[in-house]
Amino acid sequence: MRKPTSDELIILSFLLENAGLEVELGKIWVEPMTDGGMGSLKLYPNRENPKYEFGHNAAECWFKDSDGVAASGALYLNTQGVPFELDMWKVDFSTLIKWPKREELTLTSSGT
């Protein structure tokens, strides 16, 4: 478990803000997931392990990686409404080359 990088914080803060969640970014810890290098993270608010019970997708955004391939980031909450995962995905399943800048992010949903 580690603190998120400044690049990871950009997409996390964007998605948390657009999901209407007030989470102290300084208290979030992350753990990289085995996803083929796309960048998905398990989230640990307040360094606690939230129950891994899928609740819903709170917010999702799209961007283009530096190779031009479309990629998305989705914030998932558990059934108690606590963030537990940042799911990163490139449409061709390749490794994420560069994390996006905030101005490169396009919001695609406000949760379902």
Biopython code that builds the backbone (N, CA, C, O; Angstrom):
import numpy as np
from Bio.PDB.StructureBuilder import StructureBuilder

atoms = [
    (1, "MET", "N", (0.858, -1.168, 0.000)),
    (1, "MET", "CA", (0.000, 0.000, 0.000)),
    (1, "MET", "C", (0.905, 1.233, 0.000)),
    (1, "MET", "O", (1.949, 1.258, 0.653)),
    (2, "ARG", "N", (0.477, 2.261, -0.755)),
    (2, "ARG", "CA", (1.265, 3.478, -0.874)),
    (2, "ARG", "C", (0.340, 4.674, -1.099)),
    (2, "ARG", "O", (-0.859, 4.514, -1.328)),
    (3, "LYS", "N", (0.911, 5.860, -1.029)),
    (3, "LYS", "CA", (0.170, 7.079, -1.360)),
    (3, "LYS", "C", (0.065, 7.176, -2.878)),
    (3, "LYS", "O", (0.977, 6.741, -3.581)),
    (4, "PRO", "N", (-1.015, 7.731, -3.397)),
    (4, "PRO", "CA", (-1.131, 7.894, -4.849)),
    (4, "PRO", "C", (-0.110, 8.896, -5.368)),
    (4, "PRO", "O", (0.275, 9.834, -4.668)),
    (5, "THR", "N", (0.319, 8.682, -6.604)),
    (5, "THR", "CA", (1.232, 9.618, -7.247)),
    (5, "THR", "C", (0.471, 10.889, -7.622)),
    (5, "THR", "O", (-0.760, 10.908, -7.595)),
    (6, "SER", "N", (1.189, 11.931, -7.967)),
    (6, "SER", "CA", (0.531, 13.177, -8.383)),
    (6, "SER", "C", (-0.291, 12.954, -9.656)),
    (6, "SER", "O", (-1.345, 13.567, -9.818)),
    (7, "ASP", "N", (0.172, 12.089, -10.557)),
    (7, "ASP", "CA", (-0.587, 11.774, -11.772)),
    (7, "ASP", "C", (-1.884, 11.046, -11.435)),
    (7, "ASP", "O", (-2.932, 11.348, -12.007)),
    (8, "GLU", "N", (-1.820, 10.095, -10.516)),
    (8, "GLU", "CA", (-3.019, 9.353, -10.108)),
    (8, "GLU", "C", (-4.010, 10.268, -9.396)),
    (8, "GLU", "O", (-5.221, 10.114, -9.549)),
    (9, "LEU", "N", (-3.502, 11.212, -8.625)),
    (9, "LEU", "CA", (-4.369, 12.144, -7.907)),
    (9, "LEU", "C", (-5.193, 13.019, -8.849)),
    (9, "LEU", "O", (-6.304, 13.424, -8.505)),
    (10, "ILE", "N", (-4.661, 13.310, -10.023)),
    (10, "ILE", "CA", (-5.392, 14.133, -10.991)),
    (10, "ILE", "C", (-6.708, 13.459, -11.370)),
    (10, "ILE", "O", (-7.769, 14.079, -11.304)),
    (11, "ILE", "N", (-6.639, 12.204, -11.761)),
    (11, "ILE", "CA", (-7.865, 11.511, -12.177)),
    (11, "ILE", "C", (-8.746, 11.174, -10.980)),
    (11, "ILE", "O", (-9.971, 11.225, -11.085)),
    (12, "LEU", "N", (-8.141, 10.829, -9.845)),
    (12, "LEU", "CA", (-8.928, 10.553, -8.642)),
    (12, "LEU", "C", (-9.717, 11.776, -8.203)),
    (12, "LEU", "O", (-10.909, 11.673, -7.913)),
    (13, "SER", "N", (-9.069, 12.928, -8.150)),
    (13, "SER", "CA", (-9.764, 14.138, -7.711)),
    (13, "SER", "C", (-10.860, 14.524, -8.697)),
    (13, "SER", "O", (-11.935, 14.957, -8.282)),
    (14, "PHE", "N", (-10.607, 14.374, -9.993)),
    (14, "PHE", "CA", (-11.607, 14.670, -11.019)),
    (14, "PHE", "C", (-12.850, 13.803, -10.833)),
    (14, "PHE", "O", (-13.974, 14.305, -10.858)),
    (15, "LEU", "N", (-12.645, 12.507, -10.649)),
    (15, "LEU", "CA", (-13.771, 11.592, -10.514)),
    (15, "LEU", "C", (-14.504, 11.773, -9.188)),
    (15, "LEU", "O", (-15.734, 11.736, -9.156)),
    (16, "LEU", "N", (-13.774, 11.967, -8.103)),
    (16, "LEU", "CA", (-14.420, 12.203, -6.805)),
    (16, "LEU", "C", (-15.267, 13.466, -6.842)),
    (16, "LEU", "O", (-16.395, 13.486, -6.349)),
    (17, "GLU", "N", (-14.709, 14.522, -7.432)),
    (17, "GLU", "CA", (-15.434, 15.791, -7.554)),
    (17, "GLU", "C", (-16.708, 15.614, -8.377)),
    (17, "GLU", "O", (-17.772, 16.097, -7.990)),
    (18, "ASN", "N", (-16.599, 14.926, -9.503)),
    (18, "ASN", "CA", (-17.757, 14.740, -10.372)),
    (18, "ASN", "C", (-18.766, 13.744, -9.824)),
    (18, "ASN", "O", (-19.916, 13.718, -10.263)),
    (19, "ALA", "N", (-18.346, 12.928, -8.872)),
    (19, "ALA", "CA", (-19.275, 12.022, -8.195)),
    (19, "ALA", "C", (-19.933, 12.708, -7.006)),
    (19, "ALA", "O", (-20.818, 12.140, -6.366)),
    (20, "GLY", "N", (-19.496, 13.940, -6.710)),
    (20, "GLY", "CA", (-20.059, 14.677, -5.587)),
    (20, "GLY", "C", (-19.597, 14.162, -4.236)),
    (20, "GLY", "O", (-20.294, 14.320, -3.234)),
    (21, "LEU", "N", (-18.421, 13.547, -4.209)),
    (21, "LEU", "CA", (-17.899, 12.992, -2.961)),
    (21, "LEU", "C", (-16.821, 13.892, -2.380)),
    (21, "LEU", "O", (-15.952, 14.385, -3.099)),
    (22, "GLU", "N", (-16.885, 14.095, -1.093)),
    (22, "GLU", "CA", (-15.855, 14.865, -0.401)),
    (22, "GLU", "C", (-14.975, 13.887, 0.371)),
    (22, "GLU", "O", (-15.308, 13.456, 1.475)),
    (23, "VAL", "N", (-13.855, 13.555, -0.237)),
    (23, "VAL", "CA", (-12.896, 12.632, 0.361)),
    (23, "VAL", "C", (-11.568, 13.366, 0.446)),
    (23, "VAL", "O", (-11.125, 13.964, -0.535)),
    (24, "GLU", "N", (-10.931, 13.325, 1.610)),
    (24, "GLU", "CA", (-9.627, 13.969, 1.759)),
    (24, "GLU", "C", (-8.591, 13.171, 0.993)),
    (24, "GLU", "O", (-8.263, 12.045, 1.367)),
    (25, "LEU", "N", (-8.075, 13.758, -0.083)),
    (25, "LEU", "CA", (-7.112, 13.050, -0.921)),
    (25, "LEU", "C", (-5.854, 12.663, -0.149)),
    (25, "LEU", "O", (-5.232, 11.642, -0.442)),
    (26, "GLY", "N", (-5.483, 13.475, 0.831)),
    (26, "GLY", "CA", (-4.295, 13.182, 1.624)),
    (26, "GLY", "C", (-4.438, 11.952, 2.503)),
    (26, "GLY", "O", (-3.448, 11.444, 3.030)),
    (27, "LYS", "N", (-5.668, 11.469, 2.663)),
    (27, "LYS", "CA", (-5.897, 10.293, 3.504)),
    (27, "LYS", "C", (-6.104, 9.011, 2.702)),
    (27, "LYS", "O", (-6.275, 7.936, 3.277)),
    (28, "ILE", "N", (-6.089, 9.125, 1.376)),
    (28, "ILE", "CA", (-6.284, 7.942, 0.536)),
    (28, "ILE", "C", (-4.951, 7.236, 0.315)),
    (28, "ILE", "O", (-3.923, 7.858, 0.049)),
    (29, "TRP", "N", (-5.010, 5.928, 0.434)),
    (29, "TRP", "CA", (-3.887, 5.061, 0.109)),
    (29, "TRP", "C", (-4.336, 4.183, -1.052)),
    (29, "TRP", "O", (-5.530, 3.939, -1.223)),
    (30, "VAL", "N", (-3.386, 3.708, -1.847)),
    (30, "VAL", "CA", (-3.720, 2.896, -3.014)),
    (30, "VAL", "C", (-2.852, 1.644, -3.071)),
    (30, "VAL", "O", (-1.793, 1.553, -2.450)),
    (31, "GLU", "N", (-3.347, 0.697, -3.839)),
    (31, "GLU", "CA", (-2.587, -0.517, -4.120)),
    (31, "GLU", "C", (-2.822, -0.857, -5.584)),
    (31, "GLU", "O", (-3.966, -1.068, -5.987)),
    (32, "PRO", "N", (-1.755, -0.915, -6.396)),
    (32, "PRO", "CA", (-1.925, -1.267, -7.806)),
    (32, "PRO", "C", (-2.559, -2.647, -7.957)),
    (32, "PRO", "O", (-2.280, -3.571, -7.193)),
    (33, "MET", "N", (-3.416, -2.756, -8.963)),
    (33, "MET", "CA", (-4.099, -4.016, -9.243)),
    (33, "MET", "C", (-3.406, -4.717, -10.410)),
    (33, "MET", "O", (-2.732, -4.077, -11.217)),
    (34, "THR", "N", (-3.576, -6.013, -10.487)),
    (34, "THR", "CA", (-3.040, -6.785, -11.599)),
    (34, "THR", "C", (-4.008, -6.631, -12.769)),
    (34, "THR", "O", (-5.038, -7.303, -12.841)),
    (35, "ASP", "N", (-3.650, -5.728, -13.686)),
    (35, "ASP", "CA", (-4.558, -5.441, -14.800)),
    (35, "ASP", "C", (-3.820, -5.285, -16.127)),
    (35, "ASP", "O", (-4.335, -4.649, -17.047)),
    (36, "GLY", "N", (-2.639, -5.850, -16.235)),
    (36, "GLY", "CA", (-1.879, -5.752, -17.475)),
    (36, "GLY", "C", (-1.212, -4.407, -17.668)),
    (36, "GLY", "O", (-0.836, -4.059, -18.788)),
    (37, "GLY", "N", (-1.057, -3.640, -16.588)),
    (37, "GLY", "CA", (-0.367, -2.360, -16.680)),
    (37, "GLY", "C", (-1.237, -1.189, -17.065)),
    (37, "GLY", "O", (-0.718, -0.128, -17.411)),
    (38, "MET", "N", (-2.562, -1.349, -17.014)),
    (38, "MET", "CA", (-3.446, -0.247, -17.393)),
    (38, "MET", "C", (-3.592, 0.789, -16.283)),
    (38, "MET", "O", (-4.069, 1.893, -16.547)),
    (39, "GLY", "N", (-3.196, 0.468, -15.043)),
    (39, "GLY", "CA", (-3.178, 1.468, -13.984)),
    (39, "GLY", "C", (-4.265, 1.399, -12.930)),
    (39, "GLY", "O", (-4.358, 2.306, -12.103)),
    (40, "SER", "N", (-5.089, 0.366, -12.923)),
    (40, "SER", "CA", (-6.169, 0.274, -11.938)),
    (40, "SER", "C", (-5.615, 0.212, -10.512)),
    (40, "SER", "O", (-4.545, -0.342, -10.259)),
    (41, "LEU", "N", (-6.385, 0.802, -9.590)),
    (41, "LEU", "CA", (-5.948, 0.891, -8.197)),
    (41, "LEU", "C", (-7.049, 0.482, -7.239)),
    (41, "LEU", "O", (-8.205, 0.866, -7.418)),
    (42, "LYS", "N", (-6.702, -0.290, -6.228)),
    (42, "LYS", "CA", (-7.588, -0.487, -5.088)),
    (42, "LYS", "C", (-7.425, 0.753, -4.226)),
    (42, "LYS", "O", (-6.310, 1.241, -4.043)),
    (43, "LEU", "N", (-8.519, 1.263, -3.698)),
    (43, "LEU", "CA", (-8.488, 2.482, -2.896)),
    (43, "LEU", "C", (-8.723, 2.158, -1.428)),
    (43, "LEU", "O", (-9.560, 1.324, -1.082)),
    (44, "TYR", "N", (-7.969, 2.832, -0.579)),
    (44, "TYR", "CA", (-8.088, 2.648, 0.862)),
    (44, "TYR", "C", (-8.256, 4.021, 1.521)),
    (44, "TYR", "O", (-7.270, 4.637, 1.925)),
    (45, "PRO", "N", (-9.494, 4.500, 1.630)),
    (45, "PRO", "CA", (-9.716, 5.770, 2.316)),
    (45, "PRO", "C", (-9.310, 5.633, 3.781)),
    (45, "PRO", "O", (-9.633, 4.636, 4.427)),
    (46, "ASN", "N", (-8.611, 6.624, 4.299)),
    (46, "ASN", "CA", (-8.155, 6.622, 5.690)),
    (46, "ASN", "C", (-7.325, 5.376, 6.023)),
    (46, "ASN", "O", (-7.286, 4.934, 7.171)),
    (47, "ARG", "N", (-6.678, 4.831, 5.027)),
    (47, "ARG", "CA", (-5.823, 3.639, 5.157)),
    (47, "ARG", "C", (-6.597, 2.413, 5.635)),
    (47, "ARG", "O", (-6.012, 1.440, 6.110)),
    (48, "GLU", "N", (-7.901, 2.475, 5.504)),
    (48, "GLU", "CA", (-8.754, 1.347, 5.878)),
    (48, "GLU", "C", (-9.173, 0.610, 4.616)),
    (48, "GLU", "O", (-9.301, 1.211, 3.550)),
    (49, "ASN", "N", (-9.382, -0.672, 4.741)),
    (49, "ASN", "CA", (-9.798, -1.494, 3.627)),
    (49, "ASN", "C", (-11.332, -1.555, 3.598)),
    (49, "ASN", "O", (-11.932, -2.272, 4.398)),
    (50, "PRO", "N", (-11.976, -0.806, 2.676)),
    (50, "PRO", "CA", (-13.438, -0.866, 2.627)),
    (50, "PRO", "C", (-13.888, -2.233, 2.140)),
    (50, "PRO", "O", (-13.165, -2.921, 1.420)),
    (51, "LYS", "N", (-15.086, -2.613, 2.543)),
    (51, "LYS", "CA", (-15.643, -3.880, 2.081)),
    (51, "LYS", "C", (-15.693, -3.871, 0.566)),
    (51, "LYS", "O", (-16.142, -2.905, -0.049)),
    (52, "TYR", "N", (-15.227, -4.958, -0.025)),
    (52, "TYR", "CA", (-15.206, -5.061, -1.477)),
    (52, "TYR", "C", (-16.538, -5.625, -1.963)),
    (52, "TYR", "O", (-16.606, -6.720, -2.521)),
    (53, "GLU", "N", (-17.589, -4.847, -1.735)),
    (53, "GLU", "CA", (-18.932, -5.198, -2.203)),
    (53, "GLU", "C", (-19.315, -4.185, -3.255)),
    (53, "GLU", "O", (-19.519, -3.010, -2.950)),
    (54, "PHE", "N", (-19.413, -4.631, -4.483)),
    (54, "PHE", "CA", (-19.691, -3.711, -5.576)),
    (54, "PHE", "C", (-21.018, -3.000, -5.370)),
    (54, "PHE", "O", (-22.064, -3.638, -5.252)),
    (55, "GLY", "N", (-20.968, -1.695, -5.329)),
    (55, "GLY", "CA", (-22.168, -0.874, -5.228)),
    (55, "GLY", "C", (-22.526, -0.307, -6.583)),
    (55, "GLY", "O", (-23.486, -0.748, -7.214)),
    (56, "HIS", "N", (-21.746, 0.682, -7.038)),
    (56, "HIS", "CA", (-22.008, 1.249, -8.357)),
    (56, "HIS", "C", (-20.838, 2.092, -8.856)),
    (56, "HIS", "O", (-19.928, 2.451, -8.109)),
    (57, "ASN", "N", (-20.901, 2.387, -10.138)),
    (57, "ASN", "CA", (-19.954, 3.268, -10.798)),
    (57, "ASN", "C", (-20.395, 4.691, -10.459)),
    (57, "ASN", "O", (-21.503, 5.095, -10.814)),
    (58, "ALA", "N", (-19.544, 5.452, -9.778)),
    (58, "ALA", "CA", (-19.913, 6.799, -9.347)),
    (58, "ALA", "C", (-19.608, 7.861, -10.400)),
    (58, "ALA", "O", (-20.329, 8.854, -10.503)),
    (59, "ALA", "N", (-18.558, 7.663, -11.177)),
    (59, "ALA", "CA", (-18.181, 8.612, -12.227)),
    (59, "ALA", "C", (-17.191, 7.937, -13.159)),
    (59, "ALA", "O", (-16.429, 7.058, -12.755)),
    (60, "GLU", "N", (-17.218, 8.364, -14.416)),
    (60, "GLU", "CA", (-16.313, 7.791, -15.410)),
    (60, "GLU", "C", (-15.850, 8.888, -16.352)),
    (60, "GLU", "O", (-16.603, 9.806, -16.676)),
    (61, "CYS", "N", (-14.606, 8.782, -16.786)),
    (61, "CYS", "CA", (-14.076, 9.750, -17.743)),
    (61, "CYS", "C", (-13.297, 9.024, -18.828)),
    (61, "CYS", "O", (-12.894, 7.871, -18.670)),
    (62, "TRP", "N", (-13.099, 9.731, -19.929)),
    (62, "TRP", "CA", (-12.330, 9.205, -21.054)),
    (62, "TRP", "C", (-11.205, 10.170, -21.383)),
    (62, "TRP", "O", (-11.287, 11.366, -21.103)),
    (63, "PHE", "N", (-10.157, 9.629, -21.982)),
    (63, "PHE", "CA", (-9.033, 10.425, -22.465)),
    (63, "PHE", "C", (-8.288, 9.597, -23.493)),
    (63, "PHE", "O", (-8.549, 8.403, -23.647)),
    (64, "LYS", "N", (-7.364, 10.227, -24.194)),
    (64, "LYS", "CA", (-6.510, 9.510, -25.147)),
    (64, "LYS", "C", (-5.129, 9.385, -24.530)),
    (64, "LYS", "O", (-4.565, 10.363, -24.038)),
    (65, "ASP", "N", (-4.588, 8.168, -24.560)),
    (65, "ASP", "CA", (-3.227, 7.947, -24.091)),
    (65, "ASP", "C", (-2.279, 8.562, -25.128)),
    (65, "ASP", "O", (-2.713, 8.946, -26.214)),
    (66, "SER", "N", (-1.008, 8.653, -24.801)),
    (66, "SER", "CA", (-0.060, 9.310, -25.705)),
    (66, "SER", "C", (0.126, 8.548, -27.021)),
    (66, "SER", "O", (0.679, 9.103, -27.971)),
    (67, "ASP", "N", (-0.324, 7.289, -27.099)),
    (67, "ASP", "CA", (-0.273, 6.537, -28.355)),
    (67, "ASP", "C", (-1.553, 6.713, -29.179)),
    (67, "ASP", "O", (-1.708, 6.090, -30.229)),
    (68, "GLY", "N", (-2.478, 7.570, -28.695)),
    (68, "GLY", "CA", (-3.717, 7.841, -29.412)),
    (68, "GLY", "C", (-4.843, 6.875, -29.105)),
    (68, "GLY", "O", (-5.945, 7.031, -29.631)),
    (69, "VAL", "N", (-4.596, 5.886, -28.270)),
    (69, "VAL", "CA", (-5.622, 4.896, -27.934)),
    (69, "VAL", "C", (-6.530, 5.443, -26.833)),
    (69, "VAL", "O", (-6.053, 5.991, -25.840)),
    (70, "ALA", "N", (-7.841, 5.291, -27.020)),
    (70, "ALA", "CA", (-8.810, 5.760, -26.028)),
    (70, "ALA", "C", (-8.683, 4.948, -24.745)),
    (70, "ALA", "O", (-8.450, 3.740, -24.773)),
    (71, "ALA", "N", (-8.843, 5.645, -23.616)),
    (71, "ALA", "CA", (-8.752, 5.011, -22.302)),
    (71, "ALA", "C", (-9.810, 5.619, -21.391)),
    (71, "ALA", "O", (-10.256, 6.747, -21.596)),
    (72, "SER", "N", (-10.198, 4.854, -20.389)),
    (72, "SER", "CA", (-11.174, 5.370, -19.436)),
    (72, "SER", "C", (-10.696, 5.142, -18.019)),
    (72, "SER", "O", (-9.866, 4.277, -17.739)),
    (73, "GLY", "N", (-11.250, 5.948, -17.142)),
    (73, "GLY", "CA", (-11.053, 5.786, -15.713)),
    (73, "GLY", "C", (-12.426, 5.807, -15.076)),
    (73, "GLY", "O", (-13.231, 6.692, -15.366)),
    (74, "ALA", "N", (-12.706, 4.842, -14.209)),
    (74, "ALA", "CA", (-14.015, 4.776, -13.554)),
    (74, "ALA", "C", (-13.818, 4.617, -12.053)),
    (74, "ALA", "O", (-13.011, 3.808, -11.598)),
    (75, "LEU", "N", (-14.568, 5.402, -11.298)),
    (75, "LEU", "CA", (-14.539, 5.338, -9.847)),
    (75, "LEU", "C", (-15.698, 4.469, -9.386)),
    (75, "LEU", "O", (-16.855, 4.736, -9.707)),
    (76, "TYR", "N", (-15.375, 3.420, -8.627)),
    (76, "TYR", "CA", (-16.396, 2.524, -8.103)),
    (76, "TYR", "C", (-16.508, 2.675, -6.596)),
    (76, "TYR", "O", (-15.516, 2.815, -5.881)),
    (77, "LEU", "N", (-17.768, 2.639, -6.136)),
    (77, "LEU", "CA", (-18.071, 2.703, -4.712)),
    (77, "LEU", "C", (-18.606, 1.353, -4.263)),
    (77, "LEU", "O", (-19.180, 0.604, -5.054)),
    (78, "ASN", "N", (-18.410, 1.049, -2.978)),
    (78, "ASN", "CA", (-19.006, -0.183, -2.457)),
    (78, "ASN", "C", (-20.453, 0.085, -2.062)),
    (78, "ASN", "O", (-20.967, 1.179, -2.297)),
    (79, "THR", "N", (-21.104, -0.889, -1.475)),
    (79, "THR", "CA", (-22.523, -0.744, -1.134)),
    (79, "THR", "C", (-22.768, 0.287, -0.043)),
    (79, "THR", "O", (-23.901, 0.737, 0.135)),
    (80, "GLN", "N", (-21.716, 0.675, 0.698)),
    (80, "GLN", "CA", (-21.837, 1.721, 1.718)),
    (80, "GLN", "C", (-21.497, 3.109, 1.155)),
    (80, "GLN", "O", (-21.495, 4.090, 1.898)),
    (81, "GLY", "N", (-21.209, 3.196, -0.157)),
    (81, "GLY", "CA", (-20.887, 4.469, -0.789)),
    (81, "GLY", "C", (-19.459, 4.921, -0.585)),
    (81, "GLY", "O", (-19.152, 6.102, -0.750)),
    (82, "VAL", "N", (-18.571, 3.988, -0.223)),
    (82, "VAL", "CA", (-17.160, 4.304, 0.009)),
    (82, "VAL", "C", (-16.354, 3.937, -1.242)),
    (82, "VAL", "O", (-16.514, 2.836, -1.770)),
    (83, "PRO", "N", (-15.488, 4.846, -1.728)),
    (83, "PRO", "CA", (-14.655, 4.516, -2.888)),
    (83, "PRO", "C", (-13.764, 3.310, -2.590)),
    (83, "PRO", "O", (-13.098, 3.261, -1.556)),
    (84, "PHE", "N", (-13.759, 2.327, -3.515)),
    (84, "PHE", "CA", (-12.909, 1.166, -3.305)),
    (84, "PHE", "C", (-12.056, 0.812, -4.516)),
    (84, "PHE", "O", (-11.150, -0.014, -4.411)),
    (85, "GLU", "N", (-12.338, 1.435, -5.683)),
    (85, "GLU", "CA", (-11.541, 1.081, -6.855)),
    (85, "GLU", "C", (-11.545, 2.188, -7.897)),
    (85, "GLU", "O", (-12.570, 2.811, -8.172)),
    (86, "LEU", "N", (-10.370, 2.413, -8.467)),
    (86, "LEU", "CA", (-10.223, 3.231, -9.664)),
    (86, "LEU", "C", (-9.893, 2.242, -10.771)),
    (86, "LEU", "O", (-8.794, 1.689, -10.816)),
    (87, "ASP", "N", (-10.851, 2.025, -11.663)),
    (87, "ASP", "CA", (-10.671, 1.071, -12.749)),
    (87, "ASP", "C", (-10.190, 1.818, -13.986)),
    (87, "ASP", "O", (-10.896, 2.674, -14.518)),
    (88, "MET", "N", (-8.987, 1.489, -14.436)),
    (88, "MET", "CA", (-8.425, 2.087, -15.640)),
    (88, "MET", "C", (-8.487, 1.048, -16.748)),
    (88, "MET", "O", (-8.259, -0.138, -16.509)),
    (89, "TRP", "N", (-8.800, 1.501, -17.978)),
    (89, "TRP", "CA", (-8.962, 0.569, -19.079)),
    (89, "TRP", "C", (-8.646, 1.250, -20.395)),
    (89, "TRP", "O", (-9.180, 2.319, -20.691)),
    (90, "LYS", "N", (-7.778, 0.634, -21.185)),
    (90, "LYS", "CA", (-7.531, 1.086, -22.552)),
    (90, "LYS", "C", (-8.305, 0.156, -23.477)),
    (90, "LYS", "O", (-8.351, -1.054, -23.258)),
    (91, "VAL", "N", (-8.910, 0.729, -24.509)),
    (91, "VAL", "CA", (-9.791, -0.063, -25.359)),
    (91, "VAL", "C", (-9.068, -1.208, -26.062)),
    (91, "VAL", "O", (-9.711, -2.169, -26.485)),
    (92, "ASP", "N", (-7.750, -1.125, -26.195)),
    (92, "ASP", "CA", (-7.005, -2.231, -26.813)),
    (92, "ASP", "C", (-6.297, -3.098, -25.768)),
    (92, "ASP", "O", (-5.504, -3.973, -26.114)),
    (93, "PHE", "N", (-6.590, -2.849, -24.488)),
    (93, "PHE", "CA", (-6.039, -3.603, -23.359)),
    (93, "PHE", "C", (-4.518, -3.477, -23.213)),
    (93, "PHE", "O", (-3.890, -4.295, -22.541)),
    (94, "SER", "N", (-3.931, -2.460, -23.837)),
    (94, "SER", "CA", (-2.483, -2.269, -23.715)),
    (94, "SER", "C", (-2.141, -1.505, -22.434)),
    (94, "SER", "O", (-3.025, -0.999, -21.743)),
    (95, "THR", "N", (-0.869, -1.434, -22.138)),
    (95, "THR", "CA", (-0.368, -0.748, -20.952)),
    (95, "THR", "C", (-0.542, 0.762, -21.090)),
    (95, "THR", "O", (-0.283, 1.329, -22.152)),
    (96, "LEU", "N", (-0.980, 1.406, -20.014)),
    (96, "LEU", "CA", (-1.091, 2.863, -20.004)),
    (96, "LEU", "C", (0.311, 3.456, -20.097)),
    (96, "LEU", "O", (1.196, 3.097, -19.321)),
    (97, "ILE", "N", (0.506, 4.354, -21.037)),
    (97, "ILE", "CA", (1.817, 4.967, -21.240)),
    (97, "ILE", "C", (1.964, 6.204, -20.370)),
    (97, "ILE", "O", (2.996, 6.401, -19.729)),
    (98, "LYS", "N", (0.922, 7.045, -20.350)),
    (98, "LYS", "CA", (1.007, 8.321, -19.640)),
    (98, "LYS", "C", (-0.339, 8.644, -19.007)),
    (98, "LYS", "O", (-1.377, 8.593, -19.668)),
    (99, "TRP", "N", (-0.312, 8.974, -17.727)),
    (99, "TRP", "CA", (-1.535, 9.401, -17.048)),
    (99, "TRP", "C", (-1.973, 10.746, -17.633)),
    (99, "TRP", "O", (-1.126, 11.569, -17.982)),
    (100, "PRO", "N", (-3.279, 10.980, -17.745)),
    (100, "PRO", "CA", (-3.765, 12.220, -18.369)),
    (100, "PRO", "C", (-3.627, 13.441, -17.460)),
    (100, "PRO", "O", (-3.573, 13.339, -16.234)),
    (101, "LYS", "N", (-3.574, 14.595, -18.119)),
    (101, "LYS", "CA", (-3.674, 15.873, -17.408)),
    (101, "LYS", "C", (-5.160, 16.159, -17.230)),
    (101, "LYS", "O", (-5.990, 15.632, -17.972)),
    (102, "ARG", "N", (-5.492, 16.985, -16.257)),
    (102, "ARG", "CA", (-6.904, 17.257, -15.958)),
    (102, "ARG", "C", (-7.671, 17.771, -17.184)),
    (102, "ARG", "O", (-8.819, 17.388, -17.406)),
    (103, "GLU", "N", (-7.044, 18.621, -17.962)),
    (103, "GLU", "CA", (-7.734, 19.193, -19.123)),
    (103, "GLU", "C", (-7.958, 18.171, -20.238)),
    (103, "GLU", "O", (-8.694, 18.449, -21.185)),
    (104, "GLU", "N", (-7.342, 17.007, -20.143)),
    (104, "GLU", "CA", (-7.535, 15.954, -21.141)),
    (104, "GLU", "C", (-8.693, 15.020, -20.795)),
    (104, "GLU", "O", (-9.050, 14.158, -21.598)),
    (105, "LEU", "N", (-9.279, 15.180, -19.617)),
    (105, "LEU", "CA", (-10.344, 14.294, -19.149)),
    (105, "LEU", "C", (-11.716, 14.801, -19.588)),
    (105, "LEU", "O", (-12.018, 15.991, -19.495)),
    (106, "THR", "N", (-12.534, 13.874, -20.067)),
    (106, "THR", "CA", (-13.904, 14.177, -20.455)),
    (106, "THR", "C", (-14.826, 13.297, -19.631)),
    (106, "THR", "O", (-14.722, 12.071, -19.671)),
    (107, "LEU", "N", (-15.724, 13.917, -18.890)),
    (107, "LEU", "CA", (-16.674, 13.184, -18.067)),
    (107, "LEU", "C", (-17.690, 12.493, -18.969)),
    (107, "LEU", "O", (-18.252, 13.114, -19.872)),
    (108, "THR", "N", (-17.924, 11.204, -18.721)),
    (108, "THR", "CA", (-18.865, 10.472, -19.554)),
    (108, "THR", "C", (-20.066, 9.945, -18.819)),
    (108, "THR", "O", (-21.031, 9.514, -19.451)),
    (109, "SER", "N", (-20.041, 9.965, -17.485)),
    (109, "SER", "CA", (-21.228, 9.559, -16.744)),
    (109, "SER", "C", (-21.160, 10.152, -15.346)),
    (109, "SER", "O", (-20.081, 10.462, -14.842)),
    (110, "SER", "N", (-22.300, 10.304, -14.738)),
    (110, "SER", "CA", (-22.336, 10.811, -13.377)),
    (110, "SER", "C", (-22.791, 9.723, -12.425)),
    (110, "SER", "O", (-23.326, 9.994, -11.350)),
    (111, "GLY", "N", (-22.571, 8.497, -12.838)),
    (111, "GLY", "CA", (-22.961, 7.367, -12.001)),
    (111, "GLY", "C", (-24.224, 6.733, -12.527)),
    (111, "GLY", "O", (-25.022, 7.359, -13.225)),
    (112, "THR", "N", (-24.382, 5.486, -12.176)),
    (112, "THR", "CA", (-25.567, 4.751, -12.631)),
    (112, "THR", "C", (-26.206, 4.057, -11.483)),
    (112, "THR", "O", (-27.221, 3.382, -11.657)),
]
sb = StructureBuilder()
sb.init_structure("model")
sb.init_model(0)
sb.init_chain("A")
sb.init_seg("    ")
for serial, (resi, resn, name, xyz) in enumerate(atoms, 1):
    if name == "N":
        sb.init_residue(resn, " ", resi, " ")
    sb.init_atom(name, np.array(xyz, "f"), 0.0, 1.0, " ", f" {name:<3s}", serial, name[0])
structure = sb.get_structure()
